[in-house]
């Protein structure tokens, strides 16, 4: 019984193909890259706004959350050390409550 052989490979063509893979130009900057830069800028702007808000109210959590129209409960339970910690935790949702649409029905 004879072994089946696959197609014959041309070594020169294989090496030329491998070289061409190394000479690929990098793709131009995509829209996703530009959008992610915008998102970073928005994050930095929000961080700065929240830090300034904290300083404006001298760390008074009731006043800060009143201006944000939010509940200060979690911030009072876990008070931030300074404006940077406050802004970072607020942006990350640390002080947010998960609202359930059917909360009244569950009680």
trRosetta pair geometry for C-beta under 8 A, 3 or more apart (Angstrom, degrees):
i j d omega theta_ij theta_ji phi_ij phi_ji
5 8 7.9 23 144 -64 119 73
9 13 7.7 -140 179 63 71 105
9 14 5.8 33 170 -49 114 131
10 13 4.1 57 87 13 112 113
10 14 6.6 171 87 -15 58 86
11 14 5.6 -56 -146 37 32 114
11 15 6.4 30 157 -17 66 106
12 15 5.9 -56 -148 37 29 108
12 16 6.4 28 154 -18 64 107
13 16 5.7 -53 -145 37 32 112
13 17 6.3 35 154 -21 64 106
14 17 5.8 -55 -150 35 29 112
14 18 6.6 30 152 -19 63 105
15 18 5.6 -53 -149 35 34 112
15 19 6.5 35 153 -20 65 103
16 19 5.8 -52 -150 34 33 112
16 20 6.6 33 153 -21 64 104
17 20 5.8 -54 -150 32 33 111
17 21 7.0 39 151 -25 62 100
18 21 5.8 -49 -159 24 36 115
18 22 7.3 32 148 -16 63 101
19 22 5.9 -57 -161 32 40 111
19 23 6.7 23 150 -10 69 111
20 23 5.8 -65 -148 43 39 106
20 24 7.8 71 152 -56 61 80
21 24 6.5 -21 -170 -27 39 113
27 30 6.9 15 126 -50 122 96
29 33 4.8 -101 -169 68 90 146
29 34 6.7 96 143 -45 113 88
30 33 5.1 112 59 1 70 97
30 34 7.5 -133 105 3 46 86
31 34 5.5 -56 -153 40 42 111
31 35 6.1 43 149 -21 72 105
32 35 5.6 -53 -144 38 32 112
32 36 6.3 32 156 -20 65 104
33 36 5.9 -54 -147 34 29 108
33 37 6.7 33 151 -20 62 102
34 37 5.6 -51 -153 32 34 114
34 38 6.7 36 148 -19 64 102
35 38 5.5 -51 -152 34 37 114
35 39 6.4 39 149 -21 67 103
36 39 5.3 -47 -146 35 38 115
36 40 6.5 44 151 -22 65 100
37 40 5.7 -50 -150 33 33 113
37 41 6.5 33 150 -18 64 104
38 41 5.6 -55 -150 37 33 112
38 42 6.3 35 151 -20 66 105
39 42 5.6 -50 -146 36 33 113
39 43 6.4 36 152 -21 64 104
40 43 5.6 -54 -151 35 31 114
40 44 6.4 30 151 -18 65 105
41 44 5.7 -54 -148 37 32 111
41 45 6.2 34 153 -20 66 106
42 45 5.6 -53 -146 37 31 112
42 46 6.2 31 154 -19 65 106
43 46 5.8 -54 -146 37 29 110
43 47 6.3 34 152 -23 63 105
43 91 6.9 85 -151 -164 83 144
44 47 5.6 -50 -148 33 31 115
44 48 6.4 30 154 -18 64 105
45 48 5.8 -56 -150 37 30 110
45 49 6.3 32 152 -21 65 107
46 49 5.6 -52 -145 36 32 113
46 50 6.2 28 158 -16 66 107
46 87 7.7 154 129 -171 71 102
46 91 5.9 117 119 -103 123 115
47 50 6.1 -61 -150 39 26 106
47 51 6.3 26 154 -19 63 109
47 87 4.9 94 -153 150 61 131
47 88 7.0 28 -127 -75 103 62
47 91 6.4 -28 -82 -45 75 149
48 51 5.7 -55 -147 36 30 112
48 52 6.3 28 155 -17 65 107
48 87 7.9 78 -38 -150 13 157
49 52 5.9 -60 -151 39 28 109
49 53 6.3 31 152 -22 65 107
49 87 8.0 140 71 -130 56 119
50 53 5.4 -49 -144 34 34 115
50 54 6.4 39 154 -22 64 102
50 83 7.6 158 122 -177 72 84
50 86 6.5 -157 151 115 107 92
50 87 3.6 139 95 -119 119 90
50 90 5.4 -172 -150 65 149 141
50 91 6.8 -135 -1 -47 160 94
51 54 5.7 -52 -153 32 31 114
51 55 6.5 24 152 -12 64 107
51 83 4.2 84 -149 152 74 116
51 84 6.2 18 -106 -79 116 51
51 86 7.4 138 -100 70 53 101
51 87 4.6 -38 -56 -43 74 145
52 55 5.7 -57 -147 41 33 108
52 56 6.0 44 152 -30 67 105
52 83 7.8 83 -40 -167 21 140
53 56 5.5 -48 -144 29 30 118
53 57 6.6 5 163 4 63 107
53 64 5.8 104 143 -137 104 94
53 67 6.6 -159 -156 87 119 143
53 68 7.6 75 171 -55 156 104
54 57 6.7 -76 -154 49 24 91
54 59 6.0 29 -179 -89 85 55
54 64 6.2 19 -99 -106 55 140
54 80 7.6 -60 -133 79 141 141
54 82 7.8 100 138 160 145 48
54 83 3.9 166 83 -119 137 87
54 86 4.8 127 -94 74 144 151
54 87 6.7 -105 -15 -48 133 88
55 58 7.2 27 -169 -81 36 38
55 59 7.9 18 -95 -43 32 68
55 83 5.4 -11 -47 -84 87 147
57 60 4.4 -107 157 47 101 93
57 63 4.1 -178 -148 96 132 124
57 64 4.9 -156 53 -61 154 79
57 67 7.4 -150 -53 -2 138 134
59 64 7.8 -35 -161 -34 21 132
59 80 7.8 -141 -140 72 98 96
59 83 7.6 -109 -82 -69 84 75
59 86 7.7 -161 -124 -51 76 151
60 63 4.0 42 102 20 116 115
60 64 6.4 159 87 -18 61 86
61 64 5.5 -53 -140 38 34 113
61 65 6.0 21 166 -9 69 110
61 72 4.6 125 147 -161 102 134
61 75 4.8 180 -149 115 130 123
61 76 5.7 173 100 -72 156 78
61 79 6.9 -107 -51 -120 141 91
62 65 6.4 -64 -143 45 23 100
62 66 6.0 30 155 -27 61 111
62 72 5.7 -109 -91 10 45 163
63 66 5.5 -53 -144 32 28 116
63 67 6.6 27 157 -17 62 104
64 67 6.1 -62 -160 35 28 107
64 68 6.5 12 149 -6 65 113
64 72 7.2 106 70 -101 89 119
64 75 7.8 -103 80 133 126 167
64 86 7.7 -54 179 -180 166 141
65 68 5.3 -58 -140 48 40 108
65 69 7.9 -121 166 39 60 8
65 70 4.7 -97 -158 76 89 84
65 71 6.6 -29 174 123 138 8
65 72 3.7 -159 11 -65 158 93
65 75 6.6 -173 -57 32 128 143
65 95 8.0 -129 -98 155 117 137
66 69 7.5 27 -178 -75 31 38
66 72 8.0 -27 -35 -36 66 120
70 95 7.3 74 143 125 139 111
70 96 7.6 -73 -154 -106 129 67
71 74 7.6 76 106 4 94 83
71 97 6.2 6 53 -6 132 129
72 75 4.9 -68 -165 52 72 114
72 76 5.4 75 134 -30 94 102
72 95 7.6 -24 -139 -173 43 124
73 76 5.9 -64 -151 34 24 107
73 77 6.4 18 156 -15 64 108
73 97 7.4 38 55 -57 125 122
74 77 5.5 -54 -145 38 35 111
74 78 6.1 -15 168 29 71 102
74 94 7.0 -169 137 138 133 67
74 95 4.6 176 82 -141 116 58
74 96 7.5 -42 30 22 151 18
74 97 7.1 178 -26 -61 123 81
75 78 6.8 -75 -134 67 24 70
75 79 6.5 60 162 -107 64 51
75 80 6.9 -32 -154 -15 91 93
75 86 7.4 45 -141 -134 119 94
75 89 8.0 139 -106 106 85 129
75 90 7.9 12 -87 -81 121 94
75 95 4.7 18 -56 -127 91 129
76 79 6.4 9 -142 -70 28 88
78 89 7.9 -146 112 -174 119 158
78 94 7.4 -93 87 155 140 115
78 95 7.9 -144 65 -91 106 80
80 83 7.7 94 123 -89 135 15
80 85 4.2 169 -163 100 101 104
80 86 3.7 -172 56 -69 171 75
80 89 6.1 -159 -91 26 114 136
81 85 4.7 73 40 14 86 155
82 85 5.4 96 52 14 65 101
82 86 7.0 -120 105 -6 34 95
83 86 5.5 -55 -145 38 33 115
83 87 6.1 30 160 -18 67 107
84 87 6.0 -54 -145 37 28 107
84 88 6.2 25 158 -16 63 111
85 88 5.9 -58 -144 40 28 110
85 89 6.1 21 161 -12 65 112
86 89 6.2 -65 -146 42 23 103
86 90 6.0 21 159 -19 64 112
87 90 5.8 -56 -143 37 27 111
87 91 6.3 26 159 -18 63 108
88 91 6.0 -57 -149 36 27 109
88 92 6.3 15 157 -10 63 113
89 92 5.8 -63 -145 44 31 107
89 94 3.8 -60 -174 44 89 141
89 95 6.1 84 130 -26 101 96
90 93 7.9 51 177 -62 29 19
90 94 6.9 -71 -68 46 26 90
90 95 5.4 -21 -104 26 67 124
93 96 4.5 -50 -160 22 74 126
99 103 7.1 -78 -170 -32 62 136
100 103 4.1 125 72 -62 100 86
100 106 6.8 10 111 -5 149 140
102 105 4.3 -45 -177 41 91 119
102 106 5.9 100 122 -33 87 93
103 106 5.8 -55 -150 29 32 114
103 107 7.1 31 156 -22 62 102
104 107 6.3 -56 -159 25 33 109
